[in-house]
Amino acid sequence: MKFTFWGVRGSIPSPGPEVVKYGGNTPCVELWFDDLLIILDAGSGIRPLGISLMDRFDKINGHIFITHMHWDHIQGLPFFAPLRSSKNTFKIFGCEEADLPLNQIVADQMKSVYFPVSLNDLNANISFQNLYEEFFSIEGLHVRTTYINHPGNTLG
């Protein structure tokens, strides 16, 4: 397993020399299990991760796990360059809320009133999977999710 922290801040990105050691982007972690790409959270750190992935790979197949739908964990998704290429495939995993399915939560943050590019404008093959407290496998990787103590539906 190899991992890189692309964002570790909560609430808002905090760039500047005082955060160089730990970074100023909101949550995003790149995990590799052999050739399997797992991305944990889509905070502002997913933007530089996307640039790095596009520089390293011609075609990207990845899985994005969003722990919860607070803004600091999804705000970078519209800026994730690999979602613009039809060569790429991503499955987005996360909790739905009581009145909103996961795909609608992601699409709603990209409505024209908030952002100039809609989810439907992205060219990558994007699919969604709702998560609950459960155990499942992805390409031989065993995943166990559990609800954690945080406002709203949150999985660890």
PLY file of the C-alpha trace (Angstrom):
ply
format ascii 1.0
element vertex 156
property float x
property float y
property float z
element edge 155
property int vertex1
property int vertex2
end_header
0.00 0.00 0.00
1.21 3.50 -0.89
-0.54 6.67 0.19
-0.19 10.40 -0.26
-2.01 13.08 1.71
-3.15 15.78 -0.73
-5.27 17.62 1.84
-5.58 17.52 5.61
-7.37 20.73 6.60
-10.95 21.03 7.74
-13.56 23.60 6.73
-11.65 25.77 4.22
-8.37 25.54 2.32
-5.63 27.35 4.22
-2.64 28.02 1.97
0.49 29.78 3.13
3.99 29.25 4.48
2.75 28.38 7.97
1.03 25.20 6.68
3.72 23.95 4.30
4.62 21.02 6.56
1.10 19.55 6.57
-0.48 21.26 3.57
-3.31 23.72 3.21
-5.90 21.76 1.22
-9.05 20.19 2.62
-9.25 16.37 2.91
-8.03 14.09 0.15
-5.88 10.97 0.37
-4.52 8.94 -2.57
-4.17 5.20 -1.82
-2.68 2.57 -4.10
-3.09 -1.15 -3.49
-0.96 -2.55 -6.31
-2.79 -1.12 -9.38
-6.00 -0.24 -7.52
-6.56 3.51 -6.98
-8.65 4.55 -3.99
-9.25 8.23 -3.23
-10.52 9.15 0.23
-12.56 12.35 0.19
-12.76 15.03 -2.46
-11.75 18.19 -0.63
-9.64 20.82 -2.37
-6.68 18.40 -2.26
-8.28 16.38 -5.07
-7.42 19.17 -7.54
-3.62 18.75 -7.33
-4.10 14.98 -7.11
-6.02 15.11 -10.41
-3.25 17.09 -12.08
-0.70 14.56 -10.84
-2.76 11.59 -12.06
-3.20 13.17 -15.51
0.59 13.68 -15.70
1.28 10.06 -14.70
-1.40 8.10 -16.57
-3.06 8.10 -19.97
-6.15 6.27 -18.67
-7.37 6.30 -15.05
-9.72 3.90 -13.30
-10.40 4.87 -9.69
-12.72 4.67 -6.73
-13.58 7.79 -4.72
-14.86 7.28 -1.18
-16.52 10.30 0.41
-16.74 9.95 4.18
-19.53 12.51 4.46
-21.08 15.27 2.40
-19.86 18.33 4.26
-18.51 20.97 1.91
-14.85 20.53 2.88
-15.03 16.86 1.79
-16.65 17.46 -1.63
-15.63 20.98 -2.69
-12.76 19.82 -4.89
-14.73 17.33 -6.98
-15.74 19.84 -9.70
-12.02 20.70 -10.14
-10.82 17.07 -10.46
-9.37 17.09 -14.00
-9.63 13.31 -14.62
-13.44 13.63 -14.58
-13.22 15.66 -17.80
-11.70 12.85 -19.90
-13.81 10.13 -21.53
-10.85 7.75 -21.15
-11.34 7.66 -17.37
-13.72 5.73 -15.14
-14.60 6.55 -11.53
-17.00 5.06 -9.04
-18.02 7.42 -6.26
-18.98 5.84 -2.94
-20.67 7.63 -0.05
-23.67 8.04 2.24
-26.89 9.41 0.98
-28.83 11.71 3.24
-32.39 11.05 4.39
-33.93 13.07 1.57
-31.13 13.09 -1.05
-29.45 10.24 -2.93
-25.65 10.35 -3.30
-25.66 11.16 -7.03
-28.03 14.09 -6.46
-25.86 15.50 -3.65
-22.85 15.53 -5.98
-24.87 16.90 -8.91
-26.49 19.60 -6.78
-23.16 21.16 -5.80
-22.52 21.62 -9.53
-25.85 23.25 -10.39
-25.46 26.35 -12.57
-26.26 28.65 -9.67
-23.10 27.37 -7.88
-20.78 26.21 -10.65
-20.54 26.71 -14.44
-20.05 23.02 -15.31
-22.70 20.42 -14.43
-22.05 16.82 -13.48
-23.60 15.78 -16.83
-20.98 17.88 -18.66
-18.14 15.72 -17.35
-16.92 13.16 -19.89
-15.57 10.43 -17.61
-17.62 7.32 -16.98
-18.94 8.12 -13.48
-21.08 5.82 -11.37
-22.31 6.03 -7.79
-22.72 3.52 -4.98
-24.50 4.30 -1.74
-22.72 3.04 1.32
-24.04 1.95 4.67
-22.39 0.20 7.56
-21.25 -2.87 5.65
-18.46 -5.14 4.39
-17.65 -5.55 0.68
-14.77 -6.07 -1.74
-13.38 -4.07 -4.65
-11.01 -5.98 -6.93
-9.85 -8.15 -4.02
-9.56 -5.27 -1.52
-11.78 -5.87 1.51
-13.59 -2.77 2.78
-15.51 -2.41 6.03
-17.45 0.77 6.67
-18.84 1.90 9.99
-20.81 4.95 11.06
-18.76 7.38 13.12
-19.67 10.14 15.54
-19.90 13.24 13.34
-22.85 15.43 12.34
-24.85 13.93 9.47
-24.33 10.51 7.91
-20.59 9.84 8.21
-18.66 6.66 7.52
-15.17 5.63 8.48
0 1
1 2
2 3
3 4
4 5
5 6
6 7
7 8
8 9
9 10
10 11
11 12
12 13
13 14
14 15
15 16
16 17
17 18
18 19
19 20
20 21
21 22
22 23
23 24
24 25
25 26
26 27
27 28
28 29
29 30
30 31
31 32
32 33
33 34
34 35
35 36
36 37
37 38
38 39
39 40
40 41
41 42
42 43
43 44
44 45
45 46
46 47
47 48
48 49
49 50
50 51
51 52
52 53
53 54
54 55
55 56
56 57
57 58
58 59
59 60
60 61
61 62
62 63
63 64
64 65
65 66
66 67
67 68
68 69
69 70
70 71
71 72
72 73
73 74
74 75
75 76
76 77
77 78
78 79
79 80
80 81
81 82
82 83
83 84
84 85
85 86
86 87
87 88
88 89
89 90
90 91
91 92
92 93
93 94
94 95
95 96
96 97
97 98
98 99
99 100
100 101
101 102
102 103
103 104
104 105
105 106
106 107
107 108
108 109
109 110
110 111
111 112
112 113
113 114
114 115
115 116
116 117
117 118
118 119
119 120
120 121
121 122
122 123
123 124
124 125
125 126
126 127
127 128
128 129
129 130
130 131
131 132
132 133
133 134
134 135
135 136
136 137
137 138
138 139
139 140
140 141
141 142
142 143
143 144
144 145
145 146
146 147
147 148
148 149
149 150
150 151
151 152
152 153
153 154
154 155
